[in-house]
Amino acid sequence: MVAGIAVAVIACALGALGASSAPRASSASISSTPTASIVATPTATPASTPTPALGLAEPTTGPGGCTIAAPASPPHGLALYVCYTISGTVSASGGFIDEDQGPAALSCADWAENGEEAAGSAIHALQAPDPGDAQVEVNGQALGFDLAIDPYTGPGTYTSINVAQSVSVGESLSWSTNATSAATFIAQLNPDGSGSVTVTNLHDDSSNGTTENAAEGWVCVMATGS
């Protein structure tokens, strides 16, 4: 009888031990749904439209609609993009880039304000673009303009002829204000460095009676090259 009770007690004990050692199903931990990080959609920066060929070694269109041929190398520093026309004894038109004006200018506005002289100089002058600087040719002959505003006092309109103005084609043809008082001259300079010059009724320097007219317009660019 006692032995039976002992076996029952041991069986109960073993049953309890087995129950306690059996692996329990763990309660499912409620994992919080991770908050999705909101990735900001990057704002697309619109590509700026490049200014046609300003500062680049490729053809471009000048301010008067002329075609300007690609320079041998990209311009660097102050560059004037010019359209010109001559008429009279010799007629021609075209475009060029003049990099020889305002070499010390800090900007186009600086050149327009001070001309060819440093700021603070007593006398300022401003040389209009010269196709000779760009080795422009007409009928195989070098085309040159010597058109200057002197004295120069900053942006504005100039009509007086205080210095000789001239146009030349090659070494044998030249017209200027030296031989006539009938020539007209008008120049317009803007604060951004753009401008225009027109001269009419320039007389042949050899007094052969021929006349020549010239006009040019330009925009100014501080080119960075490449």
Secondary structure, DSSP 8 states (H G I E B T S, - for coil): -HHHHHHHHHHHHHHHHHHHHS-----------------------------TTTTSSS-EE-TTS-EE---SS--EEEEEEEEEEEEESS-EEEEEEE-SS-TT-SSHHHHHHHTTS-TT-S---EE---GGGGT-EETTEEEEEE-EESS--SSEEE----S--EEEETTTEEEESTT-S--EEEEEE-TTS-EEEEEEEEEETT-SS-EEEEEEEEEEEEEE--
